[in-house]
Amino acid sequence: MAWNEPGGGNQHDPWSGGGRRGGGSGGGGNRGGNQPPDLDEALKKFQDKLNSMLGGRGGKRGGGGGKGGGGKPRNAFTLPGLLIVVALAIWAATGFYLVDQTERGVVLRFGEFQEVVNPGLHWNPPLIDDVRMVNVTRVRSLTQTQSMLTRDENIVEVEISAQYQVANPRDFVLNVRDPQLSIENALDSALRHVVGGTDMIDILTSGREILGSSVASRLQSYQDSYGTGISLQTINIESTSAPEPVIDAFDDVIRAREDRQRTINQGMAYANAIIPEAQGQAQRIVEQGQGYREAVVAEARGQANRFTALLTQYQNSPAIMRERLYLDTIGEVFGSTSKILVDVADDGPLMYLPLDRMRSGGSASGERLGEQGELDPRVLERLRSTQSSSSSSGNGSNTGGIRREGR
């Protein structure tokens, strides 16, 4: 009779431990009978081993099952195992995560830094590893408006904005607890340091660009020393102004400074226009003086050379040279005068001389004569008397002569 048939008595299961403990001959007889193994019993044994490994309760329940032989207790041990498998599957599935192209993942294992992961699909054991995503391409910004004291003990209000990016995700996550608050405090410190060493007028007028560059360099040095992993992009000075109660008075001061600067610029423009002209005139006078000097020196040398040549000729022919020098001297003397010499004989007729033409400008010499002076009245009177006497006596031989000296 089979061991599992009704009425079989106290037969032992050949696949259970009880059968093996009951007697080796009985178990061997069953196995030798080519009986197929019971799948339910095999699954029960596997569950008992699993339960014993997990909680140690499977052995007791397995013994009770061997005695009773019921199927209901075996189904009760199947549910915890399935739940554990499902929980393990869910735990493993939650370890997958995707890193975007704009981000980097900082992996912490039990709070200790492990690595920085690049964009893509990654897996880390949940509840063991902590992955913190950091956007490294987004440009972050902050703006501050502060009232502070300048070097010349004035108060100014400065509005400043800063743009920055994350350059080192590890430092950004681990070195500083609150990077945003850290950079705000560092920006305020750098701005106060630079403004405290600058005059108020420079901050409000032409020194704003220098102020921005100085704040940027100092703020970046702060971030590097703190190890925040932040890289500054730009620093902009949005506005600078005096405090509200004194803004009107300060505007008047600014206008006065602008008027002074405009007057200075006009004076400089006038100086730039007049100085080159004066320098040109001075250079022209210098060049004229140099030309006059060269002309005088050349003329003196020419006269010296001429005198040397005349001396040589005079030594060869003294009489001729004396006559020639006399005639040249007389020509020069009378050539520059306005007098007319007339040689009139007392007993001869007078040749007609057009004195009016000579005086008024019939020729070049007449023009020069009329401009320089008139004939002597006694000469005119004698001419008139001579003309009247010659007209009464008639025609005669012309024994008189008139001579005009001039160049």
PyMOL commands that set and color helices and strands:
alter all, ss='L'
color gray80, all
select helices_A, chain A and resi 17-22+24-32+39-54+58-68+72-93+169-174+179-196+200-204+208-226+244-316+318-335+355-360+364-372+377-393
alter helices_A, ss='H'
color red, helices_A
select strands_A, chain A and resi 96-99+103-109+112-117+120-123+129-135+140-149+155-166+230-241
alter strands_A, ss='S'
color yellow, strands_A
deselect
rebuild
show_as cartoon
